[in-house]
Each structure stands twice: as C-alpha cells, then as structure tokens.
Amino acid sequence: MVKKKENLLVLGMFCLIIAFVVEMFGNANILLDVIILLFIGVAIISNAKYLVLSTIDKKKK
C-alpha cells in the first residue's frame, strides 16, 4: 500500500521529468520557460513536504 508521502515523492520526480522533456524538445519561449519553472517549483514543494512528513514519522517512532 502506497502512503501519502510516497505519492508526494512520485509527484516531484514526475514533475522533474516533465520539465526536463519540455526543456529538451521545446523552443525558446518565455511562456514555455514559465511552465518549466512551474513544474520545477511543484517538484521542490512536493519533495520538501515528503522530507517533512518522513522526519515527523521518524520522530513518532
């Protein structure tokens, strides 16, 4: 069974992969750069939430 914190980690990695692929195959455009930065931001936030939840679980045990 997958827990909520693992879903956050998967979301972060999936957003990084999308940002990387769009950067590789996209043209230089300001709107495309904003979308890539949005995906990177979502990845950073979800990975930070994963770290917080995993440290909280370790403290409970």
Distance bins in CASP14 RR format, pairs under 12 A and 6 or more apart:
PFRMAT RR
TARGET T0000
AUTHOR 0000-0000-0000
RMODE 2
METHOD distances of the structure
MODEL  1
1 7 0 0 0 0 0 1 0 0 0 0 0
2 8 0 0 0 0 0 1 0 0 0 0 0
2 9 0 0 0 0 0 1 0 0 0 0 0
2 10 0 0 0 0 1 0 0 0 0 0 0
2 11 0 0 0 0 0 1 0 0 0 0 0
3 9 0 0 0 0 1 0 0 0 0 0 0
3 10 0 0 0 0 0 1 0 0 0 0 0
3 50 0 0 0 0 0 1 0 0 0 0 0
3 53 0 0 0 0 1 0 0 0 0 0 0
3 54 0 0 0 0 1 0 0 0 0 0 0
3 57 0 0 0 0 1 0 0 0 0 0 0
4 10 0 0 0 0 0 1 0 0 0 0 0
4 11 0 0 0 0 0 1 0 0 0 0 0
4 46 0 0 0 0 0 1 0 0 0 0 0
4 49 0 0 0 0 1 0 0 0 0 0 0
4 50 0 0 0 0 1 0 0 0 0 0 0
4 52 0 0 0 0 0 1 0 0 0 0 0
4 53 1 0 0 1 0 0 0 0 0 0 0
4 54 0 0 0 0 0 1 0 0 0 0 0
4 56 0 0 0 0 0 1 0 0 0 0 0
4 57 0 0 0 0 0 1 0 0 0 0 0
5 11 0 0 0 0 0 1 0 0 0 0 0
5 12 0 0 0 0 0 1 0 0 0 0 0
5 46 0 0 0 0 1 0 0 0 0 0 0
5 47 0 0 0 0 0 1 0 0 0 0 0
5 48 0 0 0 0 0 1 0 0 0 0 0
5 49 1 0 0 1 0 0 0 0 0 0 0
5 50 1 0 1 0 0 0 0 0 0 0 0
5 51 0 0 0 0 1 0 0 0 0 0 0
5 52 0 0 0 0 1 0 0 0 0 0 0
5 53 1 0 1 0 0 0 0 0 0 0 0
5 54 1 0 1 0 0 0 0 0 0 0 0
5 55 0 0 0 0 0 1 0 0 0 0 0
5 56 0 0 0 0 1 0 0 0 0 0 0
5 57 1 0 0 1 0 0 0 0 0 0 0
5 58 0 0 0 0 0 1 0 0 0 0 0
6 12 0 0 0 0 0 1 0 0 0 0 0
6 13 0 0 0 0 0 1 0 0 0 0 0
6 46 0 0 0 0 0 1 0 0 0 0 0
6 47 0 0 0 0 0 1 0 0 0 0 0
6 49 0 0 0 0 0 1 0 0 0 0 0
6 50 1 0 0 1 0 0 0 0 0 0 0
6 53 0 0 0 0 1 0 0 0 0 0 0
6 54 0 0 0 0 1 0 0 0 0 0 0
6 57 0 0 0 0 0 1 0 0 0 0 0
7 13 0 0 0 0 0 1 0 0 0 0 0
7 14 0 0 0 0 0 1 0 0 0 0 0
7 46 0 0 0 0 1 0 0 0 0 0 0
7 47 0 0 0 0 0 1 0 0 0 0 0
7 49 0 0 0 0 0 1 0 0 0 0 0
7 50 0 0 0 0 1 0 0 0 0 0 0
7 53 0 0 0 0 0 1 0 0 0 0 0
8 14 0 0 0 0 0 1 0 0 0 0 0
8 15 0 0 0 0 0 1 0 0 0 0 0
8 42 0 0 0 0 0 1 0 0 0 0 0
8 43 0 0 0 0 0 1 0 0 0 0 0
8 44 0 0 0 0 0 1 0 0 0 0 0
8 45 0 0 0 0 1 0 0 0 0 0 0
8 46 1 0 1 0 0 0 0 0 0 0 0
8 47 1 0 0 1 0 0 0 0 0 0 0
8 48 0 0 0 0 1 0 0 0 0 0 0
8 49 1 0 1 0 0 0 0 0 0 0 0
8 50 1 0 1 0 0 0 0 0 0 0 0
8 51 0 0 0 0 1 0 0 0 0 0 0
8 52 0 0 0 0 1 0 0 0 0 0 0
8 53 1 0 0 1 0 0 0 0 0 0 0
8 54 0 0 0 0 1 0 0 0 0 0 0
9 15 0 0 0 0 0 1 0 0 0 0 0
9 16 0 0 0 0 0 1 0 0 0 0 0
9 43 0 0 0 0 0 1 0 0 0 0 0
9 46 1 0 0 1 0 0 0 0 0 0 0
9 47 1 0 0 1 0 0 0 0 0 0 0
9 48 0 0 0 0 0 1 0 0 0 0 0
9 49 0 0 0 0 1 0 0 0 0 0 0
9 50 1 0 1 0 0 0 0 0 0 0 0
9 51 0 0 0 0 1 0 0 0 0 0 0
9 53 0 0 0 0 1 0 0 0 0 0 0
9 54 0 0 0 0 1 0 0 0 0 0 0
10 16 0 0 0 0 0 1 0 0 0 0 0
10 17 0 0 0 0 0 1 0 0 0 0 0
10 43 0 0 0 0 0 1 0 0 0 0 0
10 46 0 0 0 0 1 0 0 0 0 0 0
10 47 0 0 0 0 0 1 0 0 0 0 0
10 50 0 0 0 0 1 0 0 0 0 0 0
11 17 0 0 0 0 0 1 0 0 0 0 0
11 18 0 0 0 0 0 1 0 0 0 0 0
11 39 0 0 0 0 0 1 0 0 0 0 0
11 41 0 0 0 0 0 1 0 0 0 0 0
11 42 1 0 0 1 0 0 0 0 0 0 0
11 43 1 0 0 1 0 0 0 0 0 0 0
11 44 0 0 0 0 0 1 0 0 0 0 0
11 45 0 0 0 0 1 0 0 0 0 0 0
11 46 1 0 1 0 0 0 0 0 0 0 0
11 47 0 0 0 0 1 0 0 0 0 0 0
11 48 0 0 0 0 0 1 0 0 0 0 0
11 49 0 0 0 0 1 0 0 0 0 0 0
11 50 0 0 0 0 1 0 0 0 0 0 0
12 18 0 0 0 0 1 0 0 0 0 0 0
12 19 0 0 0 0 1 0 0 0 0 0 0
12 39 0 0 0 0 1 0 0 0 0 0 0
12 40 0 0 0 0 1 0 0 0 0 0 0
12 41 0 0 0 0 1 0 0 0 0 0 0
12 42 1 0 0 1 0 0 0 0 0 0 0
12 43 1 0 1 0 0 0 0 0 0 0 0
12 44 0 0 0 0 1 0 0 0 0 0 0
12 45 0 0 0 0 1 0 0 0 0 0 0
12 46 1 0 1 0 0 0 0 0 0 0 0
12 47 1 0 1 0 0 0 0 0 0 0 0
12 48 0 0 0 0 1 0 0 0 0 0 0
12 49 0 0 0 0 1 0 0 0 0 0 0
12 50 0 0 0 0 1 0 0 0 0 0 0
12 51 0 0 0 0 0 1 0 0 0 0 0
13 19 0 0 0 0 0 1 0 0 0 0 0
13 20 0 0 0 0 0 1 0 0 0 0 0
13 39 0 0 0 0 0 1 0 0 0 0 0
13 42 0 0 0 0 0 1 0 0 0 0 0
13 43 1 0 0 1 0 0 0 0 0 0 0
13 44 0 0 0 0 0 1 0 0 0 0 0
13 46 0 0 0 0 1 0 0 0 0 0 0
13 47 0 0 0 0 1 0 0 0 0 0 0
13 50 0 0 0 0 0 1 0 0 0 0 0
14 20 0 0 0 0 0 1 0 0 0 0 0
14 21 0 0 0 0 0 1 0 0 0 0 0
14 39 0 0 0 0 1 0 0 0 0 0 0
14 42 0 0 0 0 1 0 0 0 0 0 0
14 43 0 0 0 0 1 0 0 0 0 0 0
14 46 0 0 0 0 1 0 0 0 0 0 0
14 47 0 0 0 0 0 1 0 0 0 0 0
15 21 0 0 0 0 0 1 0 0 0 0 0
15 22 0 0 0 0 0 1 0 0 0 0 0
15 35 0 0 0 0 0 1 0 0 0 0 0
15 36 0 0 0 0 1 0 0 0 0 0 0
15 37 0 0 0 0 0 1 0 0 0 0 0
15 38 0 0 0 0 1 0 0 0 0 0 0
15 39 1 0 1 0 0 0 0 0 0 0 0
15 40 1 0 0 1 0 0 0 0 0 0 0
15 41 1 0 0 1 0 0 0 0 0 0 0
15 42 1 0 1 0 0 0 0 0 0 0 0
15 43 1 1 0 0 0 0 0 0 0 0 0
15 44 0 0 0 0 1 0 0 0 0 0 0
15 45 0 0 0 0 1 0 0 0 0 0 0
15 46 1 0 0 1 0 0 0 0 0 0 0
15 47 0 0 0 0 1 0 0 0 0 0 0
16 22 0 0 0 0 0 1 0 0 0 0 0
16 23 0 0 0 0 0 1 0 0 0 0 0
16 36 0 0 0 0 0 1 0 0 0 0 0
16 39 1 0 0 1 0 0 0 0 0 0 0
16 40 1 0 0 1 0 0 0 0 0 0 0
16 41 0 0 0 0 1 0 0 0 0 0 0
16 42 0 0 0 0 1 0 0 0 0 0 0
16 43 1 0 1 0 0 0 0 0 0 0 0
16 44 0 0 0 0 1 0 0 0 0 0 0
16 46 0 0 0 0 1 0 0 0 0 0 0
16 47 0 0 0 0 1 0 0 0 0 0 0
17 23 0 0 0 0 0 1 0 0 0 0 0
17 24 0 0 0 0 0 1 0 0 0 0 0
17 36 0 0 0 0 0 1 0 0 0 0 0
17 39 0 0 0 0 1 0 0 0 0 0 0
17 40 0 0 0 0 0 1 0 0 0 0 0
17 43 0 0 0 0 1 0 0 0 0 0 0
18 24 0 0 0 0 0 1 0 0 0 0 0
18 25 0 0 0 0 0 1 0 0 0 0 0
18 35 0 0 0 0 1 0 0 0 0 0 0
18 36 0 0 0 0 1 0 0 0 0 0 0
18 38 0 0 0 0 0 1 0 0 0 0 0
18 39 1 0 1 0 0 0 0 0 0 0 0
18 40 0 0 0 0 1 0 0 0 0 0 0
18 41 0 0 0 0 0 1 0 0 0 0 0
18 42 0 0 0 0 1 0 0 0 0 0 0
18 43 0 0 0 0 1 0 0 0 0 0 0
19 25 0 0 0 0 0 1 0 0 0 0 0
19 26 0 0 0 0 0 1 0 0 0 0 0
19 32 0 0 0 0 0 1 0 0 0 0 0
19 33 0 0 0 0 0 1 0 0 0 0 0
19 34 0 0 0 0 0 1 0 0 0 0 0
19 35 0 0 0 0 1 0 0 0 0 0 0
19 36 1 0 1 0 0 0 0 0 0 0 0
19 37 0 0 0 0 1 0 0 0 0 0 0
19 38 0 0 0 0 1 0 0 0 0 0 0
19 39 1 1 0 0 0 0 0 0 0 0 0
19 40 1 0 1 0 0 0 0 0 0 0 0
19 41 0 0 0 0 1 0 0 0 0 0 0
19 42 0 0 0 0 1 0 0 0 0 0 0
19 43 1 0 0 1 0 0 0 0 0 0 0
19 44 0 0 0 0 0 1 0 0 0 0 0
20 26 0 0 0 0 0 1 0 0 0 0 0
20 36 0 0 0 0 1 0 0 0 0 0 0
20 39 0 0 0 0 1 0 0 0 0 0 0
20 40 0 0 0 0 1 0 0 0 0 0 0
20 43 0 0 0 0 0 1 0 0 0 0 0
21 32 0 0 0 0 0 1 0 0 0 0 0
21 35 0 0 0 0 0 1 0 0 0 0 0
21 36 0 0 0 0 1 0 0 0 0 0 0
21 39 0 0 0 0 1 0 0 0 0 0 0
22 29 0 0 0 0 0 1 0 0 0 0 0
22 31 0 0 0 0 0 1 0 0 0 0 0
22 32 1 0 0 1 0 0 0 0 0 0 0
22 33 0 0 0 0 1 0 0 0 0 0 0
22 34 0 0 0 0 0 1 0 0 0 0 0
22 35 1 0 0 1 0 0 0 0 0 0 0
22 36 1 0 1 0 0 0 0 0 0 0 0
22 37 0 0 0 0 0 1 0 0 0 0 0
22 38 0 0 0 0 0 1 0 0 0 0 0
22 39 1 0 0 1 0 0 0 0 0 0 0
22 40 0 0 0 0 0 1 0 0 0 0 0
23 29 0 0 0 0 0 1 0 0 0 0 0
23 32 0 0 0 0 1 0 0 0 0 0 0
23 33 0 0 0 0 1 0 0 0 0 0 0
23 35 0 0 0 0 1 0 0 0 0 0 0
23 36 1 0 1 0 0 0 0 0 0 0 0
23 37 0 0 0 0 0 1 0 0 0 0 0
23 39 0 0 0 0 1 0 0 0 0 0 0
23 40 0 0 0 0 1 0 0 0 0 0 0
24 32 0 0 0 0 0 1 0 0 0 0 0
24 36 0 0 0 0 0 1 0 0 0 0 0
25 32 0 0 0 0 0 1 0 0 0 0 0
25 36 0 0 0 0 0 1 0 0 0 0 0
26 32 1 0 1 0 0 0 0 0 0 0 0
26 33 0 0 0 0 1 0 0 0 0 0 0
26 35 0 0 0 0 0 1 0 0 0 0 0
26 36 0 0 0 0 1 0 0 0 0 0 0
27 33 0 0 0 0 0 1 0 0 0 0 0
28 36 0 0 0 0 0 1 0 0 0 0 0
29 35 0 0 0 0 1 0 0 0 0 0 0
29 36 0 0 0 0 0 1 0 0 0 0 0
30 36 0 0 0 0 0 1 0 0 0 0 0
30 37 0 0 0 0 0 1 0 0 0 0 0
31 37 0 0 0 0 0 1 0 0 0 0 0
31 38 0 0 0 0 0 1 0 0 0 0 0
32 38 0 0 0 0 0 1 0 0 0 0 0
32 39 0 0 0 0 0 1 0 0 0 0 0
33 39 0 0 0 0 0 1 0 0 0 0 0
33 40 0 0 0 0 0 1 0 0 0 0 0
34 40 0 0 0 0 0 1 0 0 0 0 0
34 41 0 0 0 0 0 1 0 0 0 0 0
35 41 0 0 0 0 0 1 0 0 0 0 0
35 42 0 0 0 0 0 1 0 0 0 0 0
36 42 0 0 0 0 0 1 0 0 0 0 0
36 43 0 0 0 0 0 1 0 0 0 0 0
37 43 0 0 0 0 0 1 0 0 0 0 0
37 44 0 0 0 0 0 1 0 0 0 0 0
38 44 0 0 0 0 0 1 0 0 0 0 0
38 45 0 0 0 0 0 1 0 0 0 0 0
39 45 0 0 0 0 0 1 0 0 0 0 0
39 46 0 0 0 0 0 1 0 0 0 0 0
40 46 0 0 0 0 0 1 0 0 0 0 0
40 47 0 0 0 0 0 1 0 0 0 0 0
41 47 0 0 0 0 1 0 0 0 0 0 0
41 48 0 0 0 0 1 0 0 0 0 0 0
42 48 0 0 0 0 0 1 0 0 0 0 0
42 49 0 0 0 0 0 1 0 0 0 0 0
43 49 0 0 0 0 0 1 0 0 0 0 0
43 50 0 0 0 0 0 1 0 0 0 0 0
44 50 0 0 0 0 0 1 0 0 0 0 0
44 51 0 0 0 0 0 1 0 0 0 0 0
45 51 0 0 0 0 0 1 0 0 0 0 0
45 52 0 0 0 0 0 1 0 0 0 0 0
46 52 0 0 0 0 0 1 0 0 0 0 0
46 53 0 0 0 0 0 1 0 0 0 0 0
47 53 0 0 0 0 0 1 0 0 0 0 0
47 54 0 0 0 0 0 1 0 0 0 0 0
48 54 0 0 0 0 0 1 0 0 0 0 0
48 55 0 0 0 0 0 1 0 0 0 0 0
49 55 0 0 0 0 0 1 0 0 0 0 0
49 56 0 0 0 0 0 1 0 0 0 0 0
50 56 0 0 0 0 0 1 0 0 0 0 0
50 57 0 0 0 0 0 1 0 0 0 0 0
51 57 0 0 0 0 0 1 0 0 0 0 0
51 58 0 0 0 0 0 1 0 0 0 0 0
52 58 0 0 0 0 0 1 0 0 0 0 0
52 59 0 0 0 0 0 1 0 0 0 0 0
53 59 0 0 0 0 0 1 0 0 0 0 0
53 60 0 0 0 0 0 1 0 0 0 0 0
54 60 0 0 0 0 0 1 0 0 0 0 0
54 61 0 0 0 0 0 1 0 0 0 0 0
55 61 0 0 0 0 0 1 0 0 0 0 0
END
